[in-house]
Amino acid sequence: MFTHLDRLAAAHPDGIPSSLINSFIYAGQPQRLIVQPGIWKPKHLSAALSIRTTFARSPADRPYQDEVGADGLMRYKYRGTDPNHADNRALRSALQQGAPLVYFVGVAKSVYQAIYPVFLLTEEAAEHQFVVGIDEQQALLPALRGPEPAAARKYAQRLLKLRLHQPIFRARVLRAYGSSCAMCGLHLPQLVEAAHILSDSHPRGEPVVPNGLALCKIHHAAFDANILGVRPDLIIEVRPDILSQTGGPMFKYGLQETHGTRLQVPHQVSARPDPARLEERYLEFRRQPSVTTAVARWGPAGSR
Ligand SMILES: [Zn+2]
């Protein structure tokens, strides 16, 4: 199952359609991996195989429906409130067996990002939920909670960001931008990434589509390094000292000639970059010494 998902994930960085997820063949038999409503235990298995969270329509919504506890660990709710419902018993079996599961997170209608392996760490019956470890290491965390709970929490939050939030952010941003670079239009999904407008260490740097831009690897790195900036009106500016240098084709066409061009943004208004976040990020670009000096002399792009 993991090999099947590895192959699909590589071909579909903007999320895997459920029809493909369910095209799995095991021992000569078609084997579904994802079903309505959320928890899936095939008849011949003794424990649940997958859990699922559906897609939230607005790209501004948090892209994950999980609840994160004060310990930084993810929770997955029971089906209903009956602890003995067959689906909840299937999850309990997975917990008792230490069996790995796949967590499917909706990134569009019937399209999922697959997070695996995940493990159930414990059950919180009073809250009708299971605690989910997002990778093998997280299964070790309970032992760490005693002596150093703050460190364990920090580690758990970092893992959640890395293993859950980043892949979902990437899939949703790529999907919103049709897997093309917003600066140059490059349409090679393997070379297109999701950039944060405000970095994830910023208080408003959440992994949501309006804080994202689909950029090719070169433009992502150039944007992160403030070699180029994006004005709130979506016009791209290149750092003046870069504009005045000479270089090869990537330098000329890839960087210098993006100066003064307009960012290509999604048709769906709610998926477009948030102007307030863009402005804050653009001010950071403008604060660089090489930009302030040159702009005082030349004025910004478009005014020349
Ligand atoms: Zn590009």
py3Dmol code that shows the C-alpha trace and the ligand (Angstrom):
import py3Dmol

protein = """\
ATOM      1  CA  MET A   1       0.000   0.000   0.000  1.00  0.00           C
ATOM      2  CA  PHE A   2       2.802   2.430   0.877  1.00  0.00           C
ATOM      3  CA  THR A   3       4.638   1.580  -2.365  1.00  0.00           C
ATOM      4  CA  HIS A   4       1.432   2.211  -4.332  1.00  0.00           C
ATOM      5  CA  LEU A   5       1.044   5.588  -2.577  1.00  0.00           C
ATOM      6  CA  ASP A   6       4.742   6.482  -3.064  1.00  0.00           C
ATOM      7  CA  ARG A   7       4.294   6.069  -6.814  1.00  0.00           C
ATOM      8  CA  LEU A   8       1.055   8.081  -6.917  1.00  0.00           C
ATOM      9  CA  ALA A   9       2.401  10.857  -4.686  1.00  0.00           C
ATOM     10  CA  ALA A  10       5.438  11.325  -6.957  1.00  0.00           C
ATOM     11  CA  ALA A  11       3.187  11.695 -10.005  1.00  0.00           C
ATOM     12  CA  HIS A  12       0.619  13.916  -8.251  1.00  0.00           C
ATOM     13  CA  PRO A  13       2.340  16.497  -6.061  1.00  0.00           C
ATOM     14  CA  ASP A  14      -0.876  18.551  -6.058  1.00  0.00           C
ATOM     15  CA  GLY A  15      -2.860  15.720  -4.437  1.00  0.00           C
ATOM     16  CA  ILE A  16      -3.989  12.227  -5.517  1.00  0.00           C
ATOM     17  CA  PRO A  17      -7.516  11.626  -6.896  1.00  0.00           C
ATOM     18  CA  SER A  18      -9.406   9.077  -4.786  1.00  0.00           C
ATOM     19  CA  SER A  19     -10.109   6.936  -7.884  1.00  0.00           C
ATOM     20  CA  LEU A  20      -6.343   6.388  -8.266  1.00  0.00           C
ATOM     21  CA  ILE A  21      -5.862   5.756  -4.549  1.00  0.00           C
ATOM     22  CA  ASN A  22      -8.514   3.050  -4.840  1.00  0.00           C
ATOM     23  CA  SER A  23      -6.891   1.445  -7.909  1.00  0.00           C
ATOM     24  CA  PHE A  24      -4.673  -0.637  -5.605  1.00  0.00           C
ATOM     25  CA  ILE A  25      -4.350  -4.349  -6.358  1.00  0.00           C
ATOM     26  CA  TYR A  26      -3.239  -6.657  -3.549  1.00  0.00           C
ATOM     27  CA  ALA A  27      -2.792 -10.417  -4.009  1.00  0.00           C
ATOM     28  CA  GLY A  28      -4.573 -10.159  -7.347  1.00  0.00           C
ATOM     29  CA  GLN A  29      -7.592  -8.484  -5.786  1.00  0.00           C
ATOM     30  CA  PRO A  30      -8.675  -4.841  -6.124  1.00  0.00           C
ATOM     31  CA  GLN A  31      -8.361  -3.290  -2.706  1.00  0.00           C
ATOM     32  CA  ARG A  32      -9.970   0.005  -1.726  1.00  0.00           C
ATOM     33  CA  LEU A  33      -7.891   2.208   0.563  1.00  0.00           C
ATOM     34  CA  ILE A  34     -10.251   5.094   1.153  1.00  0.00           C
ATOM     35  CA  VAL A  35     -13.993   5.106   1.793  1.00  0.00           C
ATOM     36  CA  GLN A  36     -16.846   7.222   3.144  1.00  0.00           C
ATOM     37  CA  PRO A  37     -17.012   8.399   5.841  1.00  0.00           C
ATOM     38  CA  GLY A  38     -13.562   8.349   7.456  1.00  0.00           C
ATOM     39  CA  ILE A  39     -12.269   5.151   9.026  1.00  0.00           C
ATOM     40  CA  TRP A  40     -11.601   2.148   6.769  1.00  0.00           C
ATOM     41  CA  LYS A  41     -11.106  -1.453   7.842  1.00  0.00           C
ATOM     42  CA  PRO A  42     -11.221  -4.007   5.025  1.00  0.00           C
ATOM     43  CA  LYS A  43     -13.213  -7.110   6.008  1.00  0.00           C
ATOM     44  CA  HIS A  44     -10.227  -9.467   5.983  1.00  0.00           C
ATOM     45  CA  LEU A  45      -8.053  -7.253   8.188  1.00  0.00           C
ATOM     46  CA  SER A  46      -8.191  -7.121  11.960  1.00  0.00           C
ATOM     47  CA  ALA A  47      -7.481  -3.401  12.285  1.00  0.00           C
ATOM     48  CA  ALA A  48      -8.192  -0.115  10.519  1.00  0.00           C
ATOM     49  CA  LEU A  49      -6.057   0.638   7.457  1.00  0.00           C
ATOM     50  CA  SER A  50      -6.764   4.315   6.869  1.00  0.00           C
ATOM     51  CA  ILE A  51      -8.284   7.427   8.388  1.00  0.00           C
ATOM     52  CA  ARG A  52      -9.471  10.414   6.475  1.00  0.00           C
ATOM     53  CA  THR A  53     -10.303  14.099   6.847  1.00  0.00           C
ATOM     54  CA  THR A  54     -12.412  15.696   4.147  1.00  0.00           C
ATOM     55  CA  PHE A  55     -11.607  18.836   2.227  1.00  0.00           C
ATOM     56  CA  ALA A  56     -12.538  22.235   3.647  1.00  0.00           C
ATOM     57  CA  ARG A  57     -13.842  24.331   0.773  1.00  0.00           C
ATOM     58  CA  SER A  58     -12.340  27.730   1.530  1.00  0.00           C
ATOM     59  CA  PRO A  59      -8.579  27.830   0.890  1.00  0.00           C
ATOM     60  CA  ALA A  60      -8.346  30.293   3.783  1.00  0.00           C
ATOM     61  CA  ASP A  61      -9.563  27.563   6.148  1.00  0.00           C
ATOM     62  CA  ARG A  62      -6.907  25.754   8.031  1.00  0.00           C
ATOM     63  CA  PRO A  63      -5.957  22.933   5.684  1.00  0.00           C
ATOM     64  CA  TYR A  64      -6.182  20.288   8.352  1.00  0.00           C
ATOM     65  CA  GLN A  65      -9.225  19.397  10.382  1.00  0.00           C
ATOM     66  CA  ASP A  66      -7.254  17.663  13.066  1.00  0.00           C
ATOM     67  CA  GLU A  67      -7.197  19.007  16.550  1.00  0.00           C
ATOM     68  CA  VAL A  68      -3.849  19.415  18.155  1.00  0.00           C
ATOM     69  CA  GLY A  69      -3.596  18.951  21.918  1.00  0.00           C
ATOM     70  CA  ALA A  70      -1.527  21.021  24.337  1.00  0.00           C
ATOM     71  CA  ASP A  71       1.148  18.316  23.943  1.00  0.00           C
ATOM     72  CA  GLY A  72       1.491  19.161  20.231  1.00  0.00           C
ATOM     73  CA  LEU A  73       0.066  15.774  19.176  1.00  0.00           C
ATOM     74  CA  MET A  74      -2.742  15.337  16.690  1.00  0.00           C
ATOM     75  CA  ARG A  75      -6.144  13.920  17.654  1.00  0.00           C
ATOM     76  CA  TYR A  76      -8.525  11.916  15.484  1.00  0.00           C
ATOM     77  CA  LYS A  77     -12.186  11.847  16.520  1.00  0.00           C
ATOM     78  CA  TYR A  78     -14.254   8.670  16.949  1.00  0.00           C
ATOM     79  CA  ARG A  79     -16.907   7.940  14.423  1.00  0.00           C
ATOM     80  CA  GLY A  80     -19.892   9.265  16.421  1.00  0.00           C
ATOM     81  CA  THR A  81     -19.759   8.897  20.185  1.00  0.00           C
ATOM     82  CA  ASP A  82     -20.194   5.131  20.677  1.00  0.00           C
ATOM     83  CA  PRO A  83     -16.802   3.713  21.665  1.00  0.00           C
ATOM     84  CA  ASN A  84     -17.983   0.276  20.484  1.00  0.00           C
ATOM     85  CA  HIS A  85     -18.958   1.303  16.982  1.00  0.00           C
ATOM     86  CA  ALA A  86     -17.196  -1.086  14.561  1.00  0.00           C
ATOM     87  CA  ASP A  87     -15.041   1.746  13.140  1.00  0.00           C
ATOM     88  CA  ASN A  88     -13.869   2.828  16.597  1.00  0.00           C
ATOM     89  CA  ARG A  89     -13.099  -0.799  17.497  1.00  0.00           C
ATOM     90  CA  ALA A  90     -11.045  -1.040  14.290  1.00  0.00           C
ATOM     91  CA  LEU A  91      -8.991   1.963  15.409  1.00  0.00           C
ATOM     92  CA  ARG A  92      -8.559   0.453  18.886  1.00  0.00           C
ATOM     93  CA  SER A  93      -7.194  -2.717  17.260  1.00  0.00           C
ATOM     94  CA  ALA A  94      -4.697  -0.660  15.274  1.00  0.00           C
ATOM     95  CA  LEU A  95      -3.614   0.996  18.522  1.00  0.00           C
ATOM     96  CA  GLN A  96      -3.232  -2.354  20.311  1.00  0.00           C
ATOM     97  CA  GLN A  97      -1.295  -3.889  17.409  1.00  0.00           C
ATOM     98  CA  GLY A  98       0.859  -0.820  16.812  1.00  0.00           C
ATOM     99  CA  ALA A  99      -0.257  -1.104  13.186  1.00  0.00           C
ATOM    100  CA  PRO A 100       0.690   1.709  10.781  1.00  0.00           C
ATOM    101  CA  LEU A 101      -2.134   3.555   9.032  1.00  0.00           C
ATOM    102  CA  VAL A 102      -2.481   6.030   6.210  1.00  0.00           C
ATOM    103  CA  TYR A 103      -3.977   9.413   6.984  1.00  0.00           C
ATOM    104  CA  PHE A 104      -5.733  10.868   3.923  1.00  0.00           C
ATOM    105  CA  VAL A 105      -6.283  14.627   4.085  1.00  0.00           C
ATOM    106  CA  GLY A 106      -8.578  16.256   1.525  1.00  0.00           C
ATOM    107  CA  VAL A 107      -6.932  19.004  -0.544  1.00  0.00           C
ATOM    108  CA  ALA A 108      -9.798  19.321  -3.057  1.00  0.00           C
ATOM    109  CA  LYS A 109     -13.041  17.483  -3.732  1.00  0.00           C
ATOM    110  CA  SER A 110     -12.114  13.744  -3.966  1.00  0.00           C
ATOM    111  CA  VAL A 111      -8.392  14.608  -3.983  1.00  0.00           C
ATOM    112  CA  TYR A 112      -6.111  13.720  -1.089  1.00  0.00           C
ATOM    113  CA  GLN A 113      -2.673  14.157   0.307  1.00  0.00           C
ATOM    114  CA  ALA A 114      -1.588  10.837   1.837  1.00  0.00           C
ATOM    115  CA  ILE A 115       0.383  11.011   5.081  1.00  0.00           C
ATOM    116  CA  TYR A 116       1.966   7.681   6.100  1.00  0.00           C
ATOM    117  CA  PRO A 117       2.798   5.848   8.177  1.00  0.00           C
ATOM    118  CA  VAL A 118       0.891   7.282  11.109  1.00  0.00           C
ATOM    119  CA  PHE A 119       0.338   5.436  14.409  1.00  0.00           C
ATOM    120  CA  LEU A 120      -2.282   5.610  17.116  1.00  0.00           C
ATOM    121  CA  LEU A 121      -0.525   6.322  20.400  1.00  0.00           C
ATOM    122  CA  THR A 122      -3.337   6.221  22.923  1.00  0.00           C
ATOM    123  CA  GLU A 123      -7.090   6.568  23.291  1.00  0.00           C
ATOM    124  CA  GLU A 124      -8.819   9.468  25.065  1.00  0.00           C
ATOM    125  CA  ALA A 125     -12.216   7.849  25.643  1.00  0.00           C
ATOM    126  CA  ALA A 126     -13.734  10.790  27.541  1.00  0.00           C
ATOM    127  CA  GLU A 127     -13.024  13.054  24.552  1.00  0.00           C
ATOM    128  CA  HIS A 128     -14.057  10.375  21.991  1.00  0.00           C
ATOM    129  CA  GLN A 129     -10.724  10.478  20.224  1.00  0.00           C
ATOM    130  CA  PHE A 130      -7.376   8.825  19.575  1.00  0.00           C
ATOM    131  CA  VAL A 131      -3.977  10.477  19.826  1.00  0.00           C
ATOM    132  CA  VAL A 132      -2.118  10.145  16.527  1.00  0.00           C
ATOM    133  CA  GLY A 133       1.641   9.921  16.072  1.00  0.00           C
ATOM    134  CA  ILE A 134       2.592  11.375  12.733  1.00  0.00           C
ATOM    135  CA  ASP A 135       5.648   9.134  12.315  1.00  0.00           C
ATOM    136  CA  GLU A 136       7.543   6.309  14.000  1.00  0.00           C
ATOM    137  CA  GLN A 137       9.570   8.625  16.229  1.00  0.00           C
ATOM    138  CA  GLN A 138       6.506  10.218  17.681  1.00  0.00           C
ATOM    139  CA  ALA A 139       5.558   6.868  19.170  1.00  0.00           C
ATOM    140  CA  LEU A 140       8.503   7.407  21.515  1.00  0.00           C
ATOM    141  CA  LEU A 141       7.263  10.752  22.769  1.00  0.00           C
ATOM    142  CA  PRO A 142       5.179   9.645  25.764  1.00  0.00           C
ATOM    143  CA  ALA A 143       8.403   8.540  27.423  1.00  0.00           C
ATOM    144  CA  LEU A 144       9.807  12.022  26.938  1.00  0.00           C
ATOM    145  CA  ARG A 145       6.821  13.886  28.345  1.00  0.00           C
ATOM    146  CA  GLY A 146       7.723  13.338  31.979  1.00  0.00           C
ATOM    147  CA  PRO A 147      11.177  14.869  32.341  1.00  0.00           C
ATOM    148  CA  GLU A 148      10.953  17.493  29.570  1.00  0.00           C
ATOM    149  CA  PRO A 149       7.346  18.106  28.468  1.00  0.00           C
ATOM    150  CA  ALA A 150       8.111  21.456  26.828  1.00  0.00           C
ATOM    151  CA  ALA A 151      10.828  19.946  24.637  1.00  0.00           C
ATOM    152  CA  ALA A 152       8.561  17.041  23.683  1.00  0.00           C
ATOM    153  CA  ARG A 153       5.791  19.469  22.764  1.00  0.00           C
ATOM    154  CA  LYS A 154       8.129  21.566  20.648  1.00  0.00           C
ATOM    155  CA  TYR A 155       9.370  18.464  18.874  1.00  0.00           C
ATOM    156  CA  ALA A 156       5.803  17.267  18.278  1.00  0.00           C
ATOM    157  CA  GLN A 157       4.802  20.634  16.834  1.00  0.00           C
ATOM    158  CA  ARG A 158       7.813  20.680  14.534  1.00  0.00           C
ATOM    159  CA  LEU A 159       7.024  17.182  13.266  1.00  0.00           C
ATOM    160  CA  LEU A 160       3.407  18.115  12.674  1.00  0.00           C
ATOM    161  CA  LYS A 161       4.514  21.087  10.612  1.00  0.00           C
ATOM    162  CA  LEU A 162       7.007  19.054   8.617  1.00  0.00           C
ATOM    163  CA  ARG A 163       5.063  15.838   8.084  1.00  0.00           C
ATOM    164  CA  LEU A 164       1.476  17.089   7.919  1.00  0.00           C
ATOM    165  CA  HIS A 165       1.077  20.817   7.366  1.00  0.00           C
ATOM    166  CA  GLN A 166       3.810  21.364   4.756  1.00  0.00           C
ATOM    167  CA  PRO A 167       2.749  18.565   2.371  1.00  0.00           C
ATOM    168  CA  ILE A 168      -0.893  19.677   2.559  1.00  0.00           C
ATOM    169  CA  PHE A 169       0.084  23.321   2.031  1.00  0.00           C
ATOM    170  CA  ARG A 170       2.149  22.334  -0.996  1.00  0.00           C
ATOM    171  CA  ALA A 171      -0.639  20.258  -2.557  1.00  0.00           C
ATOM    172  CA  ARG A 172      -3.245  22.969  -2.033  1.00  0.00           C
ATOM    173  CA  VAL A 173      -1.057  25.783  -3.383  1.00  0.00           C
ATOM    174  CA  LEU A 174       0.009  23.748  -6.443  1.00  0.00           C
ATOM    175  CA  ARG A 175      -3.608  22.872  -7.119  1.00  0.00           C
ATOM    176  CA  ALA A 176      -4.698  26.535  -6.834  1.00  0.00           C
ATOM    177  CA  TYR A 177      -2.009  27.595  -9.337  1.00  0.00           C
ATOM    178  CA  GLY A 178      -2.468  24.685 -11.744  1.00  0.00           C
ATOM    179  CA  SER A 179       1.049  23.472 -10.766  1.00  0.00           C
ATOM    180  CA  SER A 180       2.629  26.403 -12.655  1.00  0.00           C
ATOM    181  CA  CYS A 181       5.165  28.944 -11.397  1.00  0.00           C
ATOM    182  CA  ALA A 182       3.359  32.250 -10.711  1.00  0.00           C
ATOM    183  CA  MET A 183       6.382  34.167 -12.016  1.00  0.00           C
ATOM    184  CA  CYS A 184       7.513  32.329 -15.160  1.00  0.00           C
ATOM    185  CA  GLY A 185       4.664  29.905 -15.864  1.00  0.00           C
ATOM    186  CA  LEU A 186       6.969  26.861 -15.725  1.00  0.00           C
ATOM    187  CA  HIS A 187       4.663  23.859 -15.639  1.00  0.00           C
ATOM    188  CA  LEU A 188       6.761  20.958 -14.435  1.00  0.00           C
ATOM    189  CA  PRO A 189       5.180  19.813 -11.160  1.00  0.00           C
ATOM    190  CA  GLN A 190       8.493  18.260 -10.016  1.00  0.00           C
ATOM    191  CA  LEU A 191      10.106  21.714 -10.199  1.00  0.00           C
ATOM    192  CA  VAL A 192       7.245  23.725  -8.704  1.00  0.00           C
ATOM    193  CA  GLU A 193       7.037  24.355  -4.962  1.00  0.00           C
ATOM    194  CA  ALA A 194       4.822  26.197  -2.505  1.00  0.00           C
ATOM    195  CA  ALA A 195       6.497  29.329  -1.142  1.00  0.00           C
ATOM    196  CA  HIS A 196       5.341  31.127   1.985  1.00  0.00           C
ATOM    197  CA  ILE A 197       4.697  34.857   1.531  1.00  0.00           C
ATOM    198  CA  LEU A 198       5.231  35.410   5.249  1.00  0.00           C
ATOM    199  CA  SER A 199       7.577  32.757   6.598  1.00  0.00           C
ATOM    200  CA  ASP A 200       6.233  30.072   8.914  1.00  0.00           C
ATOM    201  CA  SER A 201       8.029  31.663  11.868  1.00  0.00           C
ATOM    202  CA  HIS A 202       5.920  34.826  11.366  1.00  0.00           C
ATOM    203  CA  PRO A 203       2.705  35.054  13.466  1.00  0.00           C
ATOM    204  CA  ARG A 204       0.645  35.320  10.237  1.00  0.00           C
ATOM    205  CA  GLY A 205       2.794  32.858   8.311  1.00  0.00           C
ATOM    206  CA  GLU A 206       0.198  30.072   8.378  1.00  0.00           C
ATOM    207  CA  PRO A 207       0.306  27.276   5.773  1.00  0.00           C
ATOM    208  CA  VAL A 208      -2.857  28.515   4.000  1.00  0.00           C
ATOM    209  CA  VAL A 209      -3.278  29.178   0.276  1.00  0.00           C
ATOM    210  CA  PRO A 210      -3.579  33.016   0.596  1.00  0.00           C
ATOM    211  CA  ASN A 211      -0.152  32.973   2.285  1.00  0.00           C
ATOM    212  CA  GLY A 212       1.289  30.846  -0.516  1.00  0.00           C
ATOM    213  CA  LEU A 213       2.690  31.229  -4.021  1.00  0.00           C
ATOM    214  CA  ALA A 214       3.441  28.405  -6.436  1.00  0.00           C
ATOM    215  CA  LEU A 215       6.987  29.100  -7.626  1.00  0.00           C
ATOM    216  CA  CYS A 216       9.562  27.091  -9.537  1.00  0.00           C
ATOM    217  CA  LYS A 217      12.675  26.179  -7.552  1.00  0.00           C
ATOM    218  CA  ILE A 218      14.700  29.126  -8.922  1.00  0.00           C
ATOM    219  CA  HIS A 219      11.998  31.716  -8.264  1.00  0.00           C
ATOM    220  CA  HIS A 220      11.232  30.211  -4.872  1.00  0.00           C
ATOM    221  CA  ALA A 221      14.870  30.511  -3.815  1.00  0.00           C
ATOM    222  CA  ALA A 222      15.133  34.019  -5.328  1.00  0.00           C
ATOM    223  CA  PHE A 223      11.953  35.109  -3.516  1.00  0.00           C
ATOM    224  CA  ASP A 224      13.151  33.634  -0.198  1.00  0.00           C
ATOM    225  CA  ALA A 225      16.496  35.404  -0.612  1.00  0.00           C
ATOM    226  CA  ASN A 226      14.752  38.707  -1.486  1.00  0.00           C
ATOM    227  CA  ILE A 227      16.537  38.793  -4.837  1.00  0.00           C
ATOM    228  CA  LEU A 228      13.105  39.677  -6.127  1.00  0.00           C
ATOM    229  CA  GLY A 229      10.007  41.000  -4.435  1.00  0.00           C
ATOM    230  CA  VAL A 230       6.290  41.175  -5.241  1.00  0.00           C
ATOM    231  CA  ARG A 231       4.388  44.415  -4.759  1.00  0.00           C
ATOM    232  CA  PRO A 232       0.848  44.229  -3.339  1.00  0.00           C
ATOM    233  CA  ASP A 233      -0.407  45.077  -6.877  1.00  0.00           C
ATOM    234  CA  LEU A 234       1.340  41.836  -8.011  1.00  0.00           C
ATOM    235  CA  ILE A 235       4.144  43.515  -9.989  1.00  0.00           C
ATOM    236  CA  ILE A 236       7.493  41.747  -9.583  1.00  0.00           C
ATOM    237  CA  GLU A 237      10.587  43.783  -8.777  1.00  0.00           C
ATOM    238  CA  VAL A 238      14.149  42.520  -9.072  1.00  0.00           C
ATOM    239  CA  ARG A 239      16.881  43.860  -6.788  1.00  0.00           C
ATOM    240  CA  PRO A 240      18.649  46.739  -8.569  1.00  0.00           C
ATOM    241  CA  ASP A 241      22.149  45.293  -8.144  1.00  0.00           C
ATOM    242  CA  ILE A 242      20.955  42.109  -9.901  1.00  0.00           C
ATOM    243  CA  LEU A 243      19.460  44.142 -12.741  1.00  0.00           C
ATOM    244  CA  SER A 244      22.753  45.859 -13.402  1.00  0.00           C
ATOM    245  CA  GLN A 245      24.823  42.650 -13.665  1.00  0.00           C
ATOM    246  CA  THR A 246      25.320  40.446 -16.716  1.00  0.00           C
ATOM    247  CA  GLY A 247      24.995  36.661 -16.771  1.00  0.00           C
ATOM    248  CA  GLY A 248      23.790  33.624 -18.715  1.00  0.00           C
ATOM    249  CA  PRO A 249      20.269  32.886 -20.005  1.00  0.00           C
ATOM    250  CA  MET A 250      18.861  31.897 -16.596  1.00  0.00           C
ATOM    251  CA  PHE A 251      20.126  35.163 -15.189  1.00  0.00           C
ATOM    252  CA  LYS A 252      18.815  37.260 -18.066  1.00  0.00           C
ATOM    253  CA  TYR A 253      15.482  35.578 -18.864  1.00  0.00           C
ATOM    254  CA  GLY A 254      14.841  33.863 -15.556  1.00  0.00           C
ATOM    255  CA  LEU A 255      15.622  36.758 -13.235  1.00  0.00           C
ATOM    256  CA  GLN A 256      16.214  40.141 -14.884  1.00  0.00           C
ATOM    257  CA  GLU A 257      13.330  39.919 -17.347  1.00  0.00           C
ATOM    258  CA  THR A 258      10.772  39.150 -14.659  1.00  0.00           C
ATOM    259  CA  HIS A 259      11.303  42.726 -13.447  1.00  0.00           C
ATOM    260  CA  GLY A 260       8.121  44.768 -13.976  1.00  0.00           C
ATOM    261  CA  THR A 261       6.044  41.718 -15.017  1.00  0.00           C
ATOM    262  CA  ARG A 262       2.895  40.673 -13.233  1.00  0.00           C
ATOM    263  CA  LEU A 263       2.444  37.638 -11.033  1.00  0.00           C
ATOM    264  CA  GLN A 264       0.022  35.027 -12.479  1.00  0.00           C
ATOM    265  CA  VAL A 265      -2.528  34.315  -9.732  1.00  0.00           C
ATOM    266  CA  PRO A 266      -5.467  31.870  -9.476  1.00  0.00           C
ATOM    267  CA  HIS A 267      -8.858  32.762 -10.975  1.00  0.00           C
ATOM    268  CA  GLN A 268     -10.514  31.924  -7.676  1.00  0.00           C
ATOM    269  CA  VAL A 269     -10.367  35.158  -5.677  1.00  0.00           C
ATOM    270  CA  SER A 270     -10.156  33.406  -2.285  1.00  0.00           C
ATOM    271  CA  ALA A 271      -7.050  31.511  -3.456  1.00  0.00           C
ATOM    272  CA  ARG A 272      -5.140  34.645  -4.487  1.00  0.00           C
ATOM    273  CA  PRO A 273      -2.286  36.014  -2.399  1.00  0.00           C
ATOM    274  CA  ASP A 274      -3.442  38.118   0.528  1.00  0.00           C
ATOM    275  CA  PRO A 275      -2.493  41.780  -0.284  1.00  0.00           C
ATOM    276  CA  ALA A 276      -1.766  42.587   3.380  1.00  0.00           C
ATOM    277  CA  ARG A 277       0.711  39.695   3.639  1.00  0.00           C
ATOM    278  CA  LEU A 278       2.247  40.653   0.269  1.00  0.00           C
ATOM    279  CA  GLU A 279       2.704  44.219   1.423  1.00  0.00           C
ATOM    280  CA  GLU A 280       4.413  43.209   4.644  1.00  0.00           C
ATOM    281  CA  ARG A 281       6.738  40.909   2.727  1.00  0.00           C
ATOM    282  CA  TYR A 282       7.406  43.570   0.066  1.00  0.00           C
ATOM    283  CA  LEU A 283       8.445  46.040   2.780  1.00  0.00           C
ATOM    284  CA  GLU A 284      11.012  43.469   3.902  1.00  0.00           C
ATOM    285  CA  PHE A 285      12.323  43.326   0.304  1.00  0.00           C
ATOM    286  CA  ARG A 286      12.491  47.138   0.165  1.00  0.00           C
ATOM    287  CA  ARG A 287      14.363  47.416   3.470  1.00  0.00           C
ATOM    288  CA  GLN A 288      17.471  45.755   1.986  1.00  0.00           C
ATOM    289  CA  PRO A 289      20.313  48.289   1.739  1.00  0.00           C
ATOM    290  CA  SER A 290      20.921  47.508  -1.970  1.00  0.00           C
ATOM    291  CA  VAL A 291      17.265  48.315  -2.735  1.00  0.00           C
ATOM    292  CA  THR A 292      16.868  51.459  -0.617  1.00  0.00           C
ATOM    293  CA  THR A 293      19.908  53.157  -2.151  1.00  0.00           C
ATOM    294  CA  ALA A 294      18.989  52.287  -5.739  1.00  0.00           C
ATOM    295  CA  VAL A 295      15.290  53.094  -5.412  1.00  0.00           C
ATOM    296  CA  ALA A 296      16.147  56.540  -4.048  1.00  0.00           C
ATOM    297  CA  ARG A 297      18.015  57.077  -7.339  1.00  0.00           C
ATOM    298  CA  TRP A 298      15.719  55.338  -9.835  1.00  0.00           C
ATOM    299  CA  GLY A 299      12.287  54.953  -8.291  1.00  0.00           C
ATOM    300  CA  PRO A 300      10.404  51.606  -8.210  1.00  0.00           C
ATOM    301  CA  ALA A 301       9.567  49.410 -11.211  1.00  0.00           C
ATOM    302  CA  GLY A 302       6.882  50.793 -13.472  1.00  0.00           C
ATOM    303  CA  SER A 303       7.672  54.432 -12.617  1.00  0.00           C
ATOM    304  CA  ARG A 304      10.726  54.536 -14.851  1.00  0.00           C
TER     305      ARG A 304
END
"""
ligand_1 = """\
1
ZN
Zn 9.562 30.327 -12.141
"""
view = py3Dmol.view(width=600, height=400)
view.addModel(protein, "pdb")
view.setStyle({"model": 0}, {"cartoon": {"style": "trace"}})
view.addModel(ligand_1, "xyz")
view.setStyle({"model": 1}, {"stick": {}})
view.zoomTo()
view.show()
